[in-house]
Amino acid sequence: MASRISVGRDALGLGRHALDSSLVSAADPSAPLPSLTVADVQRSVTAELDRIGPVIDELGALFAEAGHELALVGGPVRDAMLGRHHNDLDFTTSARPDDTERLLKRWARQDPSGATWDMGRDFGTIGCRRGPWQVEVTTYRSEVYDPTSRKPDVDFGDSLAGDLVRRDFTVNAMAVRLPGREVVDLYGGVVDLATRTLRTPGTPEASFSDDPLRMMRAARFAAQLGFTVAPEVVAAMTEMAERITIISAERVRDELVKLVCAPYPRLGLTLLVDTGLADRVLPELPALRLERDEHHRHKDVYEHTLTVLEQTMDLEPRLGDGPDFVARFAALMHDVGKPRTRKFVGDGSVTFHHHDVVGAKLTRKRMQALKFSNAEIDAVCQLVEQHLRFHGYGSGEWTDSAVRRYVRDAGEQLDRLHVLTRADCTTRNRKKAERLARTYDSLEERIARLSEQEELDSLRPALDGNQIMEILGLRPGREVGEAYRFLLEQRIESGPMSEQEAEAVLRAWWAERR
């Protein structure tokens, strides 16, 4: 089935978009998306609509027969124009939630494993899964924030145009009417997509007043898509930054995670800092702009931090597939203790002694405020606190026991610590960088060699708690723990030992204590 594309002007009638079939050049040639023409968009969207046709055509016909409108909307439409595939599809409809649920249950029943859910009913959303497809259908709506409220008041609407104008950005305010496959673009989203620009369908002030989280989304989409945010949007974000404080910490956290895990986090983080949003949600980051790094190789620690983040991303394949939030966020926070520990020395240099320990405490406090899980907080803070440990290695002077302690203290975060330590080398002195890399190669080789010999991944003494109690005639308690830690230290200092050797050492230690 062929699709028709209807391109509109902005909702205010200001005529800011002019569209023809000529090439629209991108302002930033290094951005990830190629320049697009209307023909490019037409081909991409037609191909993707054909791919998902069995779903959208059937659902469109089902809703139409029941007297309701249905349209594919938002991210799936945007990504269809970019040639990206989705099996998770979002729709909007004139049907109310009860009618939507009834229709989706009919559709899902055609697959024995099909299912529907209504967790978003209060917001007009009913979900459904059939085979490889997952769909969410939401009633036309408008939502407005009370100036003092963290939650939107949701009102159901009665038109597709009214639903689209409430959406965050023009590139997300496009729809495909079903079952006819008419692509509807009332606010110039195609042009903004071609020029990689983020604009709001109406005025940004009205949009951000309705939902302040959209300011965070602007930064997130810049990081995910490599888009430039329109000047009027940046101005509104700057003017209205304080309004982000009415949004719950959990929602801010979720946007921040998506931003940090995006392909181009520097773009989003820079936007947060420049607009003042970071002062409200991650104040430790803009504070770094005031600090000069002790090596005098960077404009400031802020720039160094962004470079470390990008170098961490380059090394991520060592950690597995996909973005690693813990590693990236540790890179972002690893130097946040420097503002608190800055000292000026008589020769004009600057020191930041113990910024690793102070930074770990600040990181813990910030992540707790953002409602991260205890596991995420512990992992990130451990990396921040240990990111300087390698620098005591010198040119390989550590004993085997020191290497064992390094492994023991890093624990499950050892691979991430390897990545962060390597990424933290941002010197422009090529010889120095190569020397540091060779030295860390040497440390990793020693760890691998000792691991092969001694099973460092599971460092533990030869005797467990039950054996310790039996040998020393103890009941469970503090002394058992002390004995276990003593044996662990002996394991680190001397390497593996047999149970007989461990028992002899334990008895000698116990006799000396007694």
N, C-alpha and C positions, 0 to 999 in steps of 0.2 A: 504494500500500500504506500503510495507517495505521501509525503508530508508537505504542508504549506507553511511558510514562515512569514509571520506578520510582525514587522518591526515598528515600534512606536517611538514617540518623543517623550521627554520627561513629563512627569505628572503636573508640573507647574506651568507648562507651556512656554518655557524659557528658550527652547530651541537649542540646547547645548550640544545635541548630538546630530550630526549630519552623516548619513550612511550612503555609500555607493559601493560598487563591486570592485573598486580599486584596492590595492594593497594598503593595509593600515600598518605602518611601521611601529615597532615597539620603542618606547622611550629608553629602555635599558636593554641593550643587545645581549647582556650577560644573563638576563633572566631566563628561567627554564623553558618557557613556552615560546614556540616560533610565532612569527607574525602570521596573521590570519586574514583571509578575505571572506566575504559573504559566501562565496562558492565553497571555500574550505569548510565553513560552518555547516552549510547545507549538506555537503557530502558526509561529514562526520555524523551529524545528527540523524540523517536518513539511514546510514549503516547501523547505528546503534538502535534506532527504533525498530529496524527490521529484525535485529537480533532478539530484542525483548518483546517483539510483536505478539507472540503467543500469549503472553501475560497481559500486556496493556490492552490489546484489542478485545480479549475475552472479558476483562474486567470492565472496560469501557462500555461494551455492549450490555453487560449484566446490569450496570448502574443505569444506563439509558433506558432499558426496558422497564426499570422500576420508576422511571420519571425523574432521575437525579443526574446532575452534572458530575463529571469526573475529569481530573487533569493530573498528569504527571507533573511534578513541580520541584523546584529547588535544585539541590546538588546533583541529582541524577540528570537533569536537563543540562545544567552547566557542564558536567563532565562528558555527557554525550557529544556536546559541541567541541570538546577537547579531544575526542576520540578515546575516552576512558570508559571502561566497562563496569557496570554495577549489576549485582543480583539482589541488592537491597534497594527497594524502590519506594519513594515517597509520593503520595497522591494527596490531592485536596478535593473536596466534594461539597455539594450543596446538601447532601444527606446528613441527617442528625445521627449521633453515635449509635442509637438503637437500630436504625435502618442499616447503617454501615455494617454493624456486627451481624445482622441477619444475612446480608448479602455475602459477606466474606465467609461465613460458615458454609453457605451453599457452595461457594467456590472451593474452599479448602477440603470439603468432603470428597472431592474427586480424587484425592490422594489419601491412602490409608494412614499415612503419617502426618497428614495436614493438621494444623492447629490454629486456633485464634486466641488472642489475649486482649484484655481491656485495661491494663495498668494505667494507660493514659486517658481513660474515659473522661476524667474531669477537665481535661484540656481538649476533648473532642477527638482523641486518637484511638483507633482500634487497629491492632496488629494481627498479622496472619502469616503463616508459613505453609508453602506447598512445594514439595520437591526442593529444588535448589533455590527457590525464590522466597524472599522475605519481603513483605510489603507492610507499610503503615499508611492508613487512610485517615486524614484529619478533616473535620468539618471546617468550611470557610470560617475564619475567625479574625478577631482583632483583639489585641491584648494591650493593656495600658498599666504602667506602674504608678501607684500613688507615690508622691515624693518621699514618703517616709516608710514605704513598704518594700520588703525584699521579694515579694511574690506578685506575679501579674494577676490582674483581674481579667478573666477570659470571657469574651462575648462572642457568640456565633454570628457570622456574617451571612450575607445572601448573594455575594457575587465573587467571581474569580478576580476581577480587577481590585475589589476591596481587600481581598486576601493578599494579593501580590504587593500592594503598596505598603503593607505592614512589615514586609520582609526586610532583612538587614541590609542587603546590598543588591544593586541592580543585576549582577551576574547570578544572583540566587533568586531573582524575582521574575524568572521566565518559566513558562509552563507549556505543556503540550495537551491541548484539548483532546479528549477521547470520546468515541472511538475514531474520530476523523483525522487525528494526528496533525492538527493545526498548531504550529509553534507560535506562541503568543509572547511578544516582548513589548510591553507597554512603556518601559522606562529606559530603553537604550542599552540593555544588557549585552547585546551582541557586540556593539561598538566597544563597550568597556572591556569585554572579554578579549577582543582583538588587540586593544591597546594595553592590556594587562593593568587595568585601573579599577580600584575599588571606589564606588560611589554609592550613595543611598538613594532609594527610589524617590523619597521626598527630601525635605531638608534634613541634614544630619542632626541639627539641634533637636528637631521633633523626634527623630528616630532614637537618639541616645537618651532623650528624656523618657520616652516610652520604655526602653529597655537598656539601661546603662551597660549591661554585659556586652552589647554590640561593639563597644569600644575595644574590649578585649578581643572580640572576634575579628575586628579589623586587623589587629596585630597578628592574630593567628592565621588568617587567610593570607596576609602578606608573607608569612613564613612558609605556609604550605604551598602556595601557588607562585611565589616570586612576584607578586603584583605590587604596583605602586599605589599608595593611598592618595586620593585626590586632595589637593590643598585645602579645600573647604571642609573636608572630613577631618584632616589633621587639626585644623583650627578649632573645630567644634570639640574634638577630643581634648585638646589643650584647655579650652575654656571650661569644659564640663568634667574634668578628670575627678574632681572631688565626689561626683555623683556615684562613682564606682563603689564607694564605701557602703551603699545600701544593699549591695549584692552579697549573698551568703559566701562565706569562705570556701565552701565546697564547690560552688559554681565557678568561682575565680580560679580555684586550684585546677579544675578540669580543663579550663581553657589554657592555663599556663602549661600543663602537661602536654597538651596537643601542640602548643607553640614550640616548646623545647624539643619535642620529638619530630618536628617538621623538617623538611629538607633544607630550609634556609632560615634557621632560627635567628641569625644575626639581624635580618630585616625586621622581624617582629619585636625583638628585644630592643633594638635601637628606637623603634617607634614608641614603645612603652616608656623608654627613658626620656625621649625628646618631648613627649606630650605631658609628662608629669604623672602618668598612670603608674609607672614603676614606683614612684615615691609613696603610693598608697598600697600597692600590692606586693612589692619586692624592693623595699627601700635600700637594702644592702647593695643592690646592683648600681644605681646611680651614685651612691656614695663613693664608689671606686673611681669615679672620674676625677676626684680631687687628689688622688694619691699617685705619686710618681714611683715607679718600680725601682728597686734598689740597684738594678744593673744599668739604669738610665738608657735602656734600649727601646723603650716604648714611650709613646706620648703620655700614657698613664696606665694604671693597673686595669682600668676598665677595658681598654683596647686589648691589653694582654689577655684578659679573661675571655673575651670573645674569640681571640685566636686559639686559646687553649680548647675552648668548646669545639671549634671547627676541626682542630687536630684530633680531638677525641673522636669526632664523627668519622674521620679518615681511618682511625684504628679500630672502629667498631666491628668489622668483620672478624676480629680476633675473639669477640664475645658471642658470636652467633648471628643469626639472621635478624634483620630489622633494627630499628632504633632502640637503644638501651637508655631508658630515662634515668636510672640511678647514676650511670657513668656520666651522662651529659649534665645532670643537675649538680653532681659533685664538681665537675669542671667549672660550672658557672659560679659555684659558691666557694671554691677552694681558697680564694684570697680575701674573702669578706672580712677577715679579722685584721687586715692591714690598717684600715682607718683608726682602729682602736689602739694599735700597737706602734704606730709610727713614731720614730725618734730621729731627731736631726743630730748628726755627728759633727765634730769640730771641723773635719775636712770638707764639709759640705754634702756628704753622702747621707743617705737615709736608711734606717734599719727598721725591720718589722719583726723583732724577736717574739717568738711564741704566737705568731699570728695563726698558726695551724690549730693550736688548742682553743684560742679565743674564737677563731672562725667556726670551729665545730660547735661551740656553744651557741653562737649566733644563728647558725644554720638550724640547729635543733629547735630553737625558739621560733624561728620563722616557719619551719615546716609544721610545727605543732599548731601555730596560728592558722595555717592553711589546711589543717585537718588531714594531713597525710597519715598513712598507716604507720604504726610503730616499726614495722619491718623496713619500710622505705626510709624512715627517719634514721634508724640505726645504721643502715647500709651507707647512706650518703654522709652522715656525720663521721663514720669511721674512716671513710676515704679522705674527707677533708682533714681530719686530725692526723692521718698517716701520710699525707702527700709529700712531706719533706723527708721521710725516713731514709730514702735512698741516698740522700746527699751525704749521709755519714759513711757511705760505702767507700768513698774516695776513689782510688784506682784499683780496688779489689782487696783492701786490707782486712775485711771482715773475716773472722774465724767461721768455721762451719757452724758453731753454736749460735753466732750472730745471725747467720743465714736462716737457721732453723727458727729463731725467734721472729725474724721478719715474716716467715711463712706462717708461724703459729699466730702471730698478732693479726695478720691480714685475714686469715681464715678463709671463709667463703668469698671474700672480696679480693682475693689475690689477683685474679685475672683483670679485674677492673682497676686495681691499684697499678698493675703493670701499664695499662693503657693511660691512666691519668698521669703517672710519672713521666712517661715518654711525651705525652701531649704538652706537659708543662714546660718543656724546653722550647722556647720561642726566640732564642738568641739569633741575631743576624750574622754572628760570627760562625762561618761555615765549619771551620776547623774545630771550634769548641763544640758545636752541635754534633759533629761526627764523633768527637771524643766521648761525649756523654752517651751517645747511642751505643758506641762500642762497649762502654763500661756497663751499661744496663744489659746489653747482650750477654756480657760475661756473668752478671748476676743471675739472669734467667737460666743460663747454661748450668751454673752451679746448683740452682734450685732443681732443675730437671735431673741432674746427676744424683744429687742427694735424695730426691724423691724416688728415683729408680732403686737406689740402694736401701732406703730406709722407710719408704711409704710415708713421706712427709704429709701427704694429704690427710692422713688420719693420725697425727702426732698424739700419742698417748703412752703412758708408762706401761711396763710389762705386767703390772699388777692392778687389778680393779679394786673398787671399794670393799667388796665382800672378802677378797683375799687379804686386804690390809687389815680388816677387822679380825679375821681369823688368826693371822700371824701375830698381831699385837694384843689380842684379847680385848678388843674395844667394842663398845656399842655404837650405833649410829650417832654422829655428833660432829662438833667442830674439829676435833682432833683427827678424825678420819679425813676430812677435807684438807687439813694442813699436811698430812702424810702424803696424800695424793698429789698435792701441788709440789711437794718436795721431790717426789719421784719424777714428776713431769719436768722439773728443772734439771734433774740429773739426766733425763732422756735428751733434753735439748743440749746440755753441755757435753755429754759424752757419747751421744748416739745410741743406737739400739743396744739393749742388754737382755740377757735371758731372765727367766723368772727367778732362777737361783741367784743370779748376780743382783737382781733388784731386791730380793729378800735380804741378802747380806747387807746391802747398802741401807735398806730400811731399818734393819735391826740395829745397825751401828748408830744411825741418826737418832733412833728412839732411845737407845741407851744413853747417848750424850744428853738428850733432853731431860731424861729422868734424873 
